[in-house]
Amino acid sequence: MQRALSDCNICLKKEPKSDVLFHRGIVFFKLGRFQSVIDDFDADLKRKSEPFERALSLYGHDISIIRSGDNRRGRIDIASVKFLDVASEKHFIDHGIKE
């Protein structure tokens, strides 16, 4: 995972407006660095305007809120994301990340 994190950081230096923030967020999640996940997904969300584009980042953000200890807020937010895009949950499950 450290190698993946390093690769993401290098890519972000070259292309800061790319989708790498989302992928680095997943790496941070797997490392258990939930505040870093939240920060990356927040930054990724600022770049996206369409609800369906935002759904994946919102879902990852909300799972991280749950893992950080705010279960109630995270669950309410995840319900909203699932309403926008039910496939978001499957994408994270495919990466080995579950609520």
C-alpha positions in Angstrom: 0.0 0.0 0.0 2.9 2.4 0.7 4.0 2.0 -2.9 0.5 2.7 -4.2 0.4 5.8 -2.0 3.8 7.0 -3.3 2.6 6.4 -6.9 -0.5 8.5 -6.2 1.5 11.3 -4.7 3.8 11.4 -7.8 0.8 11.5 -10.1 -0.8 14.3 -8.1 2.3 16.4 -8.5 2.1 15.9 -12.3 -1.6 16.3 -12.6 -3.2 17.9 -9.6 -6.7 18.1 -11.2 -6.9 14.4 -12.1 -9.0 11.7 -10.5 -6.0 10.5 -8.5 -7.4 12.1 -5.3 -10.2 9.5 -5.5 -7.7 6.6 -5.9 -5.4 7.9 -3.2 -8.5 8.1 -0.9 -9.0 4.4 -1.4 -5.3 3.7 -0.6 -5.6 5.8 2.6 -8.8 3.9 3.5 -6.9 0.6 3.2 -4.1 2.0 5.4 -6.7 3.1 8.0 -6.0 6.8 7.7 -9.6 7.9 7.7 -9.0 11.6 8.1 -6.8 11.6 5.1 -9.5 9.7 3.2 -12.1 12.4 4.2 -9.7 15.1 3.1 -9.0 13.6 -0.3 -12.6 12.8 -1.0 -13.6 16.4 0.1 -11.1 17.8 -2.4 -12.3 15.4 -5.1 -15.9 16.5 -4.5 -15.0 20.2 -5.0 -13.8 19.3 -8.5 -17.0 17.5 -9.5 -20.4 19.1 -10.1 -22.7 16.3 -11.4 -24.4 14.2 -8.7 -23.5 10.9 -10.3 -19.9 12.0 -10.6 -19.9 12.8 -6.9 -21.6 9.6 -5.7 -18.4 7.5 -5.4 -16.5 10.1 -3.5 -19.4 10.8 -1.3 -19.8 7.1 -0.5 -16.1 6.7 0.4 -16.2 9.9 2.4 -19.2 8.6 4.4 -17.7 5.2 5.1 -14.7 7.0 6.5 -16.9 9.1 8.7 -18.4 5.9 10.1 -14.9 4.4 10.6 -13.8 7.6 12.3 -16.6 7.1 14.9 -19.5 9.2 13.7 -21.8 6.3 12.9 -25.0 8.2 12.9 -23.9 10.9 10.5 -22.2 8.5 8.2 -25.2 6.2 7.9 -27.6 9.1 7.1 -25.2 10.4 4.4 -24.7 6.9 2.9 -28.5 6.5 2.6 -28.5 9.7 0.5 -25.7 8.5 -1.7 -27.4 5.1 -2.3 -30.4 7.1 -3.5 -28.2 8.9 -6.0 -26.3 5.9 -7.3 -26.8 2.3 -6.0 -23.7 1.2 -7.8 -21.4 3.2 -5.5 -21.6 0.6 -2.8 -20.6 -2.2 -5.3 -17.6 -0.3 -6.5 -16.2 -0.1 -2.9 -17.1 -3.7 -2.2 -15.1 -4.7 -5.3 -12.1 -2.9 -3.7 -12.6 -4.8 -0.5 -14.2 -1.9 1.4 -17.5 -2.3 3.2 -19.6 -0.3 5.6 
